[in-house]
Amino acid sequence: MGLNAFAGLALILALAQGTLAEPLRIATYSPGLSRDGPGLLLRDLTRKDSQIDAVIRVIAETRPDILLLTDFDWDYDSRALDAFAARLAKAGLDYPHRLAARPNSGMATGLDLNADGRLGTADDAQGFGNFTGQGGMAILSRHPIGSVRDYSGFLWRDLPGNLMPPLPPEVEAARRLSSTAHWDAEITIADQPLHLLAMSATPPVFDGPEDLNGRRNHDELAFWLHHLPKGPFVLAGNLNLDPMDGDGRPEALARIMAHVTDPLPRSTGGTAARGGVNDNHKGDPALDTGDWRDDRPPGNLRVDYVLPAKGLEVLGSGVFWPAEGPLAEAALKASAHRLVWVDVDWPPAP
């Protein structure tokens, strides 16, 4: 083969390989699709509901390829998730691959975990919840979901260097680390696997001087430092932790950042929402993902994250929070949280 022919073939192969790579959009969203009792979310999904309509519009505008939902009620037959996927399909979004495993939220323990002298309260569940599956998680994907490692049964006491406060022996022997869940879901895109490390952490508040929730929030994120996969991964979910403002212990987040790329997703709406207690915040308001009352702490915070492993090329990112107009109204109507998306180049470079 002559040099010119060889060069031409190399160019063709290079162009062909280049056409295989395309943006892969991964998103996390806490849409507030949790209700006060079992079956109520399914009821609302099968009738007209303005909040659900707003959630659908937010997702339809951003069109993720892989979407992690937090604060989404779980049921044994995944009927609510199937109904939600059907609503999305009507909006032009097809997610044939779905995952919803039983979360720790609302899972009864039979113990008085909060030592208030009563059994069976929301605080006595493995994760806060009034019924099994309240405020769970789900994954919707355009691509096949393969093996899933569910770490939700991992005991808090077994985490190396854990910050668990002293607890009664029977509580220590039963207390799980995950307030909702920790999943390592292997998703195959263009014949290559991506590990989605999915979680939803407890808020680091609503406790006493022992700071049990603050310690647990820290350790839920620190868990991944001991369980990072060897292949490409993206850590996503509601971490319930702002690195600069609000309550919480940011040390584990800082350590995680050594293994990932923080795309710093931004919005115009977060900046426009400045005011009240937010004026005292140190963080950039454009990075905020939680929109809470401005007249008292914590105000708006960055709590939802999509963090690709180092080595994955980030092509773009954003927080879906328009500053004005119908889409801004939809985001506000849907949830106090905003959808966060990141585009990575896929397949990754060898």
Contacts in CASP RR format, 6 or more apart in sequence:
PFRMAT RR
TARGET T0000
AUTHOR 0000-0000-0000
METHOD contacts of the structure
MODEL  1
MGLNAFAGLALILALAQGTLAEPLRIATYSPGLSRDGPGLLLRDLTRKDS
QIDAVIRVIAETRPDILLLTDFDWDYDSRALDAFAARLAKAGLDYPHRLA
ARPNSGMATGLDLNADGRLGTADDAQGFGNFTGQGGMAILSRHPIGSVRD
YSGFLWRDLPGNLMPPLPPEVEAARRLSSTAHWDAEITIADQPLHLLAMS
ATPPVFDGPEDLNGRRNHDELAFWLHHLPKGPFVLAGNLNLDPMDGDGRP
EALARIMAHVTDPLPRSTGGTAARGGVNDNHKGDPALDTGDWRDDRPPGN
LRVDYVLPAKGLEVLGSGVFWPAEGPLAEAALKASAHRLVWVDVDWPPAP
1 9 0 8 1.000
20 190 0 8 1.000
20 347 0 8 1.000
21 345 0 8 1.000
21 346 0 8 1.000
21 347 0 8 1.000
22 345 0 8 1.000
22 346 0 8 1.000
23 315 0 8 1.000
23 316 0 8 1.000
23 343 0 8 1.000
23 344 0 8 1.000
23 345 0 8 1.000
23 346 0 8 1.000
24 65 0 8 1.000
24 66 0 8 1.000
24 189 0 8 1.000
24 194 0 8 1.000
24 343 0 8 1.000
24 344 0 8 1.000
24 345 0 8 1.000
24 346 0 8 1.000
25 62 0 8 1.000
25 63 0 8 1.000
25 64 0 8 1.000
25 65 0 8 1.000
25 66 0 8 1.000
25 341 0 8 1.000
25 342 0 8 1.000
25 343 0 8 1.000
26 64 0 8 1.000
26 65 0 8 1.000
26 66 0 8 1.000
26 67 0 8 1.000
26 68 0 8 1.000
26 196 0 8 1.000
26 234 0 8 1.000
26 236 0 8 1.000
26 306 0 8 1.000
26 308 0 8 1.000
26 341 0 8 1.000
26 342 0 8 1.000
26 343 0 8 1.000
26 344 0 8 1.000
27 62 0 8 1.000
27 64 0 8 1.000
27 66 0 8 1.000
27 67 0 8 1.000
27 68 0 8 1.000
27 236 0 8 1.000
27 306 0 8 1.000
27 339 0 8 1.000
27 340 0 8 1.000
27 341 0 8 1.000
27 342 0 8 1.000
28 67 0 8 1.000
28 68 0 8 1.000
28 69 0 8 1.000
28 70 0 8 1.000
28 236 0 8 1.000
28 237 0 8 1.000
28 238 0 8 1.000
28 304 0 8 1.000
28 305 0 8 1.000
28 306 0 8 1.000
28 339 0 8 1.000
28 340 0 8 1.000
29 55 0 8 1.000
29 58 0 8 1.000
29 59 0 8 1.000
29 67 0 8 1.000
29 68 0 8 1.000
29 69 0 8 1.000
29 70 0 8 1.000
29 304 0 8 1.000
29 335 0 8 1.000
29 337 0 8 1.000
29 338 0 8 1.000
29 339 0 8 1.000
29 340 0 8 1.000
30 69 0 8 1.000
30 70 0 8 1.000
30 71 0 8 1.000
30 200 0 8 1.000
30 237 0 8 1.000
30 238 0 8 1.000
30 304 0 8 1.000
30 335 0 8 1.000
30 337 0 8 1.000
31 55 0 8 1.000
31 58 0 8 1.000
31 69 0 8 1.000
31 71 0 8 1.000
31 72 0 8 1.000
31 334 0 8 1.000
31 335 0 8 1.000
31 337 0 8 1.000
32 51 0 8 1.000
32 55 0 8 1.000
32 71 0 8 1.000
32 72 0 8 1.000
32 334 0 8 1.000
32 335 0 8 1.000
32 336 0 8 1.000
32 337 0 8 1.000
33 41 0 8 1.000
33 52 0 8 1.000
33 55 0 8 1.000
33 69 0 8 1.000
33 71 0 8 1.000
33 72 0 8 1.000
33 73 0 8 1.000
33 80 0 8 1.000
33 84 0 8 1.000
34 41 0 8 1.000
34 71 0 8 1.000
34 72 0 8 1.000
34 73 0 8 1.000
34 134 0 8 1.000
34 135 0 8 1.000
34 136 0 8 1.000
35 41 0 8 1.000
35 44 0 8 1.000
35 73 0 8 1.000
35 134 0 8 1.000
36 130 0 8 1.000
37 130 0 8 1.000
37 131 0 8 1.000
37 134 0 8 1.000
38 73 0 8 1.000
38 75 0 8 1.000
38 131 0 8 1.000
38 132 0 8 1.000
38 133 0 8 1.000
38 134 0 8 1.000
39 73 0 8 1.000
39 75 0 8 1.000
39 80 0 8 1.000
40 73 0 8 1.000
41 72 0 8 1.000
41 73 0 8 1.000
41 80 0 8 1.000
42 75 0 8 1.000
42 79 0 8 1.000
42 80 0 8 1.000
42 83 0 8 1.000
44 52 0 8 1.000
45 52 0 8 1.000
45 80 0 8 1.000
45 83 0 8 1.000
45 84 0 8 1.000
45 87 0 8 1.000
46 83 0 8 1.000
50 333 0 8 1.000
51 333 0 8 1.000
51 334 0 8 1.000
52 87 0 8 1.000
54 329 0 8 1.000
54 330 0 8 1.000
54 331 0 8 1.000
54 333 0 8 1.000
54 334 0 8 1.000
55 334 0 8 1.000
55 335 0 8 1.000
56 87 0 8 1.000
56 88 0 8 1.000
56 91 0 8 1.000
57 91 0 8 1.000
57 327 0 8 1.000
57 330 0 8 1.000
57 334 0 8 1.000
58 320 0 8 1.000
58 330 0 8 1.000
58 331 0 8 1.000
58 334 0 8 1.000
58 339 0 8 1.000
59 67 0 8 1.000
59 88 0 8 1.000
59 91 0 8 1.000
59 93 0 8 1.000
59 339 0 8 1.000
60 88 0 8 1.000
60 91 0 8 1.000
60 92 0 8 1.000
60 93 0 8 1.000
61 320 0 8 1.000
61 327 0 8 1.000
61 330 0 8 1.000
62 320 0 8 1.000
62 339 0 8 1.000
62 341 0 8 1.000
63 93 0 8 1.000
64 140 0 8 1.000
64 339 0 8 1.000
64 341 0 8 1.000
65 141 0 8 1.000
65 142 0 8 1.000
65 143 0 8 1.000
65 189 0 8 1.000
66 139 0 8 1.000
66 140 0 8 1.000
66 141 0 8 1.000
66 142 0 8 1.000
66 143 0 8 1.000
66 187 0 8 1.000
66 194 0 8 1.000
66 196 0 8 1.000
67 95 0 8 1.000
67 139 0 8 1.000
67 140 0 8 1.000
67 141 0 8 1.000
68 137 0 8 1.000
68 138 0 8 1.000
68 139 0 8 1.000
68 196 0 8 1.000
68 198 0 8 1.000
68 236 0 8 1.000
68 237 0 8 1.000
69 137 0 8 1.000
69 138 0 8 1.000
69 139 0 8 1.000
69 140 0 8 1.000
70 135 0 8 1.000
70 136 0 8 1.000
70 137 0 8 1.000
70 180 0 8 1.000
70 200 0 8 1.000
70 237 0 8 1.000
70 238 0 8 1.000
71 135 0 8 1.000
71 136 0 8 1.000
71 200 0 8 1.000
71 238 0 8 1.000
71 335 0 8 1.000
71 337 0 8 1.000
72 80 0 8 1.000
72 81 0 8 1.000
72 84 0 8 1.000
72 100 0 8 1.000
72 135 0 8 1.000
72 136 0 8 1.000
72 137 0 8 1.000
72 138 0 8 1.000
73 80 0 8 1.000
73 133 0 8 1.000
73 134 0 8 1.000
73 135 0 8 1.000
73 136 0 8 1.000
74 80 0 8 1.000
74 81 0 8 1.000
74 100 0 8 1.000
74 101 0 8 1.000
74 102 0 8 1.000
74 103 0 8 1.000
74 132 0 8 1.000
74 133 0 8 1.000
74 135 0 8 1.000
74 136 0 8 1.000
74 137 0 8 1.000
74 138 0 8 1.000
75 133 0 8 1.000
76 102 0 8 1.000
78 98 0 8 1.000
78 100 0 8 1.000
81 98 0 8 1.000
81 100 0 8 1.000
81 138 0 8 1.000
81 140 0 8 1.000
82 98 0 8 1.000
85 95 0 8 1.000
85 98 0 8 1.000
85 140 0 8 1.000
88 94 0 8 1.000
88 95 0 8 1.000
88 140 0 8 1.000
89 95 0 8 1.000
94 142 0 8 1.000
95 140 0 8 1.000
95 141 0 8 1.000
95 142 0 8 1.000
96 142 0 8 1.000
97 140 0 8 1.000
97 141 0 8 1.000
97 142 0 8 1.000
97 143 0 8 1.000
97 144 0 8 1.000
97 145 0 8 1.000
97 187 0 8 1.000
98 138 0 8 1.000
98 139 0 8 1.000
98 140 0 8 1.000
98 141 0 8 1.000
98 145 0 8 1.000
99 138 0 8 1.000
99 139 0 8 1.000
99 141 0 8 1.000
99 145 0 8 1.000
99 148 0 8 1.000
99 183 0 8 1.000
99 185 0 8 1.000
100 136 0 8 1.000
100 137 0 8 1.000
100 138 0 8 1.000
100 139 0 8 1.000
101 148 0 8 1.000
101 150 0 8 1.000
101 152 0 8 1.000
101 181 0 8 1.000
101 183 0 8 1.000
102 132 0 8 1.000
102 133 0 8 1.000
102 152 0 8 1.000
103 127 0 8 1.000
103 133 0 8 1.000
103 135 0 8 1.000
103 136 0 8 1.000
103 137 0 8 1.000
103 152 0 8 1.000
103 178 0 8 1.000
103 180 0 8 1.000
103 181 0 8 1.000
104 125 0 8 1.000
104 126 0 8 1.000
104 127 0 8 1.000
104 152 0 8 1.000
104 153 0 8 1.000
104 176 0 8 1.000
104 178 0 8 1.000
104 179 0 8 1.000
104 180 0 8 1.000
104 181 0 8 1.000
105 125 0 8 1.000
105 126 0 8 1.000
105 127 0 8 1.000
105 128 0 8 1.000
105 129 0 8 1.000
105 133 0 8 1.000
105 134 0 8 1.000
105 135 0 8 1.000
105 136 0 8 1.000
105 179 0 8 1.000
105 180 0 8 1.000
106 122 0 8 1.000
106 125 0 8 1.000
106 126 0 8 1.000
106 127 0 8 1.000
106 128 0 8 1.000
106 129 0 8 1.000
106 130 0 8 1.000
106 131 0 8 1.000
106 132 0 8 1.000
106 133 0 8 1.000
106 134 0 8 1.000
107 125 0 8 1.000
107 126 0 8 1.000
107 127 0 8 1.000
107 132 0 8 1.000
107 133 0 8 1.000
108 120 0 8 1.000
108 124 0 8 1.000
108 125 0 8 1.000
108 132 0 8 1.000
109 124 0 8 1.000
109 125 0 8 1.000
109 126 0 8 1.000
109 174 0 8 1.000
110 119 0 8 1.000
110 120 0 8 1.000
110 124 0 8 1.000
111 119 0 8 1.000
111 124 0 8 1.000
111 170 0 8 1.000
111 171 0 8 1.000
111 174 0 8 1.000
112 118 0 8 1.000
112 119 0 8 1.000
112 124 0 8 1.000
113 123 0 8 1.000
113 124 0 8 1.000
113 125 0 8 1.000
113 171 0 8 1.000
113 175 0 8 1.000
114 121 0 8 1.000
114 123 0 8 1.000
114 124 0 8 1.000
115 168 0 8 1.000
116 123 0 8 1.000
118 124 0 8 1.000
122 128 0 8 1.000
122 129 0 8 1.000
122 130 0 8 1.000
126 175 0 8 1.000
126 176 0 8 1.000
126 178 0 8 1.000
126 179 0 8 1.000
127 176 0 8 1.000
127 178 0 8 1.000
127 179 0 8 1.000
127 180 0 8 1.000
127 202 0 8 1.000
128 179 0 8 1.000
128 202 0 8 1.000
129 135 0 8 1.000
135 180 0 8 1.000
135 200 0 8 1.000
136 180 0 8 1.000
136 181 0 8 1.000
136 200 0 8 1.000
137 180 0 8 1.000
137 181 0 8 1.000
137 183 0 8 1.000
137 198 0 8 1.000
137 199 0 8 1.000
137 200 0 8 1.000
139 145 0 8 1.000
139 183 0 8 1.000
139 185 0 8 1.000
139 196 0 8 1.000
139 198 0 8 1.000
141 187 0 8 1.000
143 187 0 8 1.000
143 188 0 8 1.000
143 189 0 8 1.000
144 187 0 8 1.000
144 188 0 8 1.000
145 185 0 8 1.000
145 186 0 8 1.000
145 187 0 8 1.000
146 185 0 8 1.000
146 186 0 8 1.000
146 187 0 8 1.000
146 188 0 8 1.000
147 186 0 8 1.000
148 183 0 8 1.000
148 184 0 8 1.000
148 185 0 8 1.000
148 186 0 8 1.000
149 183 0 8 1.000
149 184 0 8 1.000
150 181 0 8 1.000
150 182 0 8 1.000
150 183 0 8 1.000
151 178 0 8 1.000
151 181 0 8 1.000
151 182 0 8 1.000
151 183 0 8 1.000
151 184 0 8 1.000
151 223 0 8 1.000
151 227 0 8 1.000
152 176 0 8 1.000
152 178 0 8 1.000
152 180 0 8 1.000
152 181 0 8 1.000
152 182 0 8 1.000
152 183 0 8 1.000
153 176 0 8 1.000
153 177 0 8 1.000
153 178 0 8 1.000
154 176 0 8 1.000
154 177 0 8 1.000
154 178 0 8 1.000
154 182 0 8 1.000
154 223 0 8 1.000
155 173 0 8 1.000
155 174 0 8 1.000
155 175 0 8 1.000
155 176 0 8 1.000
155 177 0 8 1.000
156 162 0 8 1.000
156 164 0 8 1.000
156 172 0 8 1.000
156 175 0 8 1.000
156 176 0 8 1.000
156 177 0 8 1.000
156 216 0 8 1.000
156 219 0 8 1.000
157 164 0 8 1.000
157 172 0 8 1.000
157 173 0 8 1.000
157 175 0 8 1.000
158 177 0 8 1.000
159 177 0 8 1.000
159 219 0 8 1.000
159 222 0 8 1.000
159 223 0 8 1.000
159 226 0 8 1.000
160 226 0 8 1.000
162 177 0 8 1.000
162 219 0 8 1.000
162 222 0 8 1.000
163 215 0 8 1.000
163 218 0 8 1.000
163 219 0 8 1.000
163 249 0 8 1.000
164 172 0 8 1.000
164 175 0 8 1.000
164 215 0 8 1.000
164 216 0 8 1.000
164 219 0 8 1.000
165 210 0 8 1.000
165 211 0 8 1.000
165 212 0 8 1.000
165 215 0 8 1.000
167 175 0 8 1.000
177 216 0 8 1.000
177 219 0 8 1.000
177 220 0 8 1.000
177 223 0 8 1.000
178 199 0 8 1.000
178 220 0 8 1.000
179 200 0 8 1.000
179 201 0 8 1.000
179 202 0 8 1.000
179 216 0 8 1.000
179 220 0 8 1.000
180 199 0 8 1.000
180 200 0 8 1.000
180 201 0 8 1.000
180 202 0 8 1.000
181 198 0 8 1.000
181 199 0 8 1.000
181 200 0 8 1.000
182 197 0 8 1.000
182 198 0 8 1.000
182 199 0 8 1.000
182 220 0 8 1.000
182 223 0 8 1.000
182 224 0 8 1.000
182 227 0 8 1.000
183 196 0 8 1.000
183 197 0 8 1.000
183 198 0 8 1.000
183 199 0 8 1.000
184 195 0 8 1.000
184 196 0 8 1.000
184 197 0 8 1.000
184 198 0 8 1.000
184 227 0 8 1.000
184 229 0 8 1.000
184 233 0 8 1.000
185 195 0 8 1.000
185 196 0 8 1.000
185 198 0 8 1.000
186 193 0 8 1.000
186 194 0 8 1.000
186 195 0 8 1.000
186 196 0 8 1.000
187 193 0 8 1.000
187 194 0 8 1.000
187 195 0 8 1.000
187 196 0 8 1.000
188 194 0 8 1.000
189 346 0 8 1.000
189 347 0 8 1.000
190 346 0 8 1.000
190 347 0 8 1.000
191 347 0 8 1.000
192 232 0 8 1.000
192 346 0 8 1.000
192 347 0 8 1.000
192 348 0 8 1.000
193 231 0 8 1.000
193 232 0 8 1.000
194 232 0 8 1.000
194 233 0 8 1.000
194 234 0 8 1.000
194 346 0 8 1.000
195 229 0 8 1.000
195 231 0 8 1.000
195 232 0 8 1.000
195 233 0 8 1.000
195 234 0 8 1.000
196 233 0 8 1.000
196 234 0 8 1.000
196 236 0 8 1.000
197 224 0 8 1.000
197 228 0 8 1.000
197 229 0 8 1.000
197 233 0 8 1.000
197 234 0 8 1.000
197 235 0 8 1.000
197 236 0 8 1.000
198 236 0 8 1.000
198 237 0 8 1.000
199 220 0 8 1.000
199 221 0 8 1.000
199 224 0 8 1.000
199 235 0 8 1.000
199 236 0 8 1.000
199 237 0 8 1.000
199 238 0 8 1.000
199 239 0 8 1.000
200 237 0 8 1.000
200 238 0 8 1.000
200 240 0 8 1.000
201 216 0 8 1.000
201 217 0 8 1.000
201 220 0 8 1.000
201 221 0 8 1.000
201 238 0 8 1.000
201 239 0 8 1.000
201 240 0 8 1.000
201 241 0 8 1.000
202 213 0 8 1.000
202 214 0 8 1.000
202 216 0 8 1.000
202 217 0 8 1.000
202 220 0 8 1.000
202 240 0 8 1.000
203 213 0 8 1.000
203 217 0 8 1.000
203 240 0 8 1.000
204 211 0 8 1.000
204 213 0 8 1.000
204 214 0 8 1.000
204 216 0 8 1.000
204 217 0 8 1.000
204 218 0 8 1.000
204 240 0 8 1.000
204 241 0 8 1.000
204 247 0 8 1.000
204 248 0 8 1.000
204 249 0 8 1.000
205 213 0 8 1.000
205 214 0 8 1.000
205 247 0 8 1.000
205 248 0 8 1.000
206 213 0 8 1.000
207 213 0 8 1.000
207 214 0 8 1.000
214 247 0 8 1.000
214 248 0 8 1.000
214 249 0 8 1.000
215 249 0 8 1.000
217 239 0 8 1.000
217 240 0 8 1.000
217 241 0 8 1.000
217 248 0 8 1.000
217 249 0 8 1.000
218 248 0 8 1.000
218 249 0 8 1.000
218 251 0 8 1.000
218 252 0 8 1.000
219 252 0 8 1.000
221 239 0 8 1.000
221 241 0 8 1.000
221 252 0 8 1.000
221 253 0 8 1.000
221 256 0 8 1.000
222 252 0 8 1.000
222 255 0 8 1.000
224 235 0 8 1.000
224 256 0 8 1.000
225 252 0 8 1.000
225 255 0 8 1.000
225 256 0 8 1.000
225 259 0 8 1.000
228 259 0 8 1.000
228 309 0 8 1.000
231 309 0 8 1.000
232 308 0 8 1.000
232 309 0 8 1.000
232 311 0 8 1.000
232 312 0 8 1.000
232 348 0 8 1.000
233 308 0 8 1.000
233 309 0 8 1.000
234 306 0 8 1.000
234 307 0 8 1.000
234 308 0 8 1.000
234 309 0 8 1.000
234 312 0 8 1.000
234 342 0 8 1.000
234 344 0 8 1.000
235 256 0 8 1.000
235 260 0 8 1.000
235 305 0 8 1.000
235 306 0 8 1.000
235 307 0 8 1.000
235 309 0 8 1.000
236 305 0 8 1.000
236 306 0 8 1.000
236 307 0 8 1.000
237 304 0 8 1.000
237 305 0 8 1.000
237 306 0 8 1.000
238 303 0 8 1.000
238 304 0 8 1.000
238 337 0 8 1.000
239 253 0 8 1.000
239 303 0 8 1.000
239 304 0 8 1.000
239 305 0 8 1.000
240 303 0 8 1.000
241 248 0 8 1.000
241 249 0 8 1.000
241 250 0 8 1.000
241 253 0 8 1.000
241 303 0 8 1.000
242 250 0 8 1.000
242 283 0 8 1.000
242 298 0 8 1.000
242 301 0 8 1.000
242 302 0 8 1.000
242 303 0 8 1.000
243 250 0 8 1.000
243 253 0 8 1.000
243 254 0 8 1.000
243 302 0 8 1.000
244 250 0 8 1.000
244 281 0 8 1.000
244 282 0 8 1.000
244 283 0 8 1.000
244 302 0 8 1.000
245 281 0 8 1.000
245 282 0 8 1.000
245 283 0 8 1.000
245 298 0 8 1.000
245 301 0 8 1.000
245 302 0 8 1.000
246 297 0 8 1.000
246 298 0 8 1.000
246 301 0 8 1.000
247 298 0 8 1.000
256 307 0 8 1.000
257 307 0 8 1.000
259 309 0 8 1.000
259 310 0 8 1.000
260 307 0 8 1.000
260 308 0 8 1.000
260 309 0 8 1.000
260 310 0 8 1.000
261 307 0 8 1.000
261 308 0 8 1.000
261 309 0 8 1.000
261 310 0 8 1.000
261 311 0 8 1.000
261 312 0 8 1.000
261 314 0 8 1.000
262 307 0 8 1.000
263 306 0 8 1.000
263 307 0 8 1.000
263 308 0 8 1.000
263 314 0 8 1.000
263 316 0 8 1.000
263 317 0 8 1.000
263 318 0 8 1.000
263 342 0 8 1.000
264 287 0 8 1.000
264 317 0 8 1.000
265 287 0 8 1.000
265 306 0 8 1.000
265 317 0 8 1.000
265 318 0 8 1.000
265 319 0 8 1.000
265 340 0 8 1.000
265 341 0 8 1.000
265 342 0 8 1.000
266 284 0 8 1.000
266 286 0 8 1.000
266 287 0 8 1.000
266 317 0 8 1.000
266 318 0 8 1.000
266 319 0 8 1.000
267 286 0 8 1.000
267 288 0 8 1.000
267 318 0 8 1.000
267 319 0 8 1.000
267 320 0 8 1.000
267 321 0 8 1.000
267 322 0 8 1.000
267 323 0 8 1.000
267 338 0 8 1.000
268 286 0 8 1.000
268 321 0 8 1.000
268 322 0 8 1.000
268 323 0 8 1.000
269 286 0 8 1.000
269 321 0 8 1.000
269 322 0 8 1.000
269 323 0 8 1.000
269 328 0 8 1.000
270 285 0 8 1.000
270 286 0 8 1.000
270 288 0 8 1.000
270 291 0 8 1.000
270 300 0 8 1.000
270 319 0 8 1.000
270 321 0 8 1.000
270 323 0 8 1.000
271 285 0 8 1.000
271 286 0 8 1.000
271 323 0 8 1.000
272 323 0 8 1.000
272 324 0 8 1.000
273 285 0 8 1.000
273 288 0 8 1.000
273 291 0 8 1.000
273 294 0 8 1.000
273 300 0 8 1.000
273 321 0 8 1.000
274 285 0 8 1.000
275 294 0 8 1.000
276 294 0 8 1.000
276 295 0 8 1.000
276 299 0 8 1.000
277 294 0 8 1.000
277 295 0 8 1.000
277 296 0 8 1.000
277 297 0 8 1.000
277 298 0 8 1.000
277 299 0 8 1.000
278 285 0 8 1.000
278 294 0 8 1.000
278 299 0 8 1.000
278 300 0 8 1.000
281 299 0 8 1.000
281 300 0 8 1.000
283 302 0 8 1.000
285 300 0 8 1.000
286 319 0 8 1.000
287 302 0 8 1.000
287 319 0 8 1.000
288 300 0 8 1.000
288 301 0 8 1.000
288 302 0 8 1.000
288 319 0 8 1.000
288 321 0 8 1.000
288 338 0 8 1.000
289 301 0 8 1.000
289 302 0 8 1.000
289 303 0 8 1.000
289 304 0 8 1.000
289 319 0 8 1.000
289 321 0 8 1.000
289 337 0 8 1.000
289 338 0 8 1.000
289 340 0 8 1.000
290 300 0 8 1.000
290 301 0 8 1.000
290 302 0 8 1.000
290 303 0 8 1.000
290 304 0 8 1.000
290 336 0 8 1.000
290 337 0 8 1.000
290 338 0 8 1.000
291 300 0 8 1.000
291 321 0 8 1.000
291 332 0 8 1.000
291 336 0 8 1.000
291 337 0 8 1.000
291 338 0 8 1.000
292 298 0 8 1.000
292 299 0 8 1.000
292 300 0 8 1.000
292 301 0 8 1.000
292 336 0 8 1.000
293 299 0 8 1.000
294 300 0 8 1.000
303 337 0 8 1.000
304 337 0 8 1.000
304 338 0 8 1.000
304 339 0 8 1.000
304 340 0 8 1.000
305 340 0 8 1.000
306 317 0 8 1.000
306 340 0 8 1.000
306 341 0 8 1.000
306 342 0 8 1.000
308 314 0 8 1.000
308 342 0 8 1.000
308 344 0 8 1.000
311 348 0 8 1.000
311 349 0 8 1.000
312 344 0 8 1.000
312 345 0 8 1.000
312 348 0 8 1.000
313 344 0 8 1.000
313 345 0 8 1.000
313 348 0 8 1.000
313 349 0 8 1.000
314 342 0 8 1.000
314 343 0 8 1.000
314 344 0 8 1.000
314 345 0 8 1.000
315 343 0 8 1.000
315 344 0 8 1.000
315 345 0 8 1.000
316 342 0 8 1.000
316 343 0 8 1.000
317 340 0 8 1.000
317 341 0 8 1.000
317 342 0 8 1.000
317 343 0 8 1.000
318 340 0 8 1.000
318 341 0 8 1.000
318 342 0 8 1.000
319 338 0 8 1.000
319 339 0 8 1.000
319 340 0 8 1.000
320 327 0 8 1.000
320 331 0 8 1.000
320 338 0 8 1.000
320 339 0 8 1.000
320 340 0 8 1.000
320 341 0 8 1.000
321 328 0 8 1.000
321 331 0 8 1.000
321 338 0 8 1.000
322 328 0 8 1.000
322 331 0 8 1.000
331 338 0 8 1.000
331 339 0 8 1.000
END
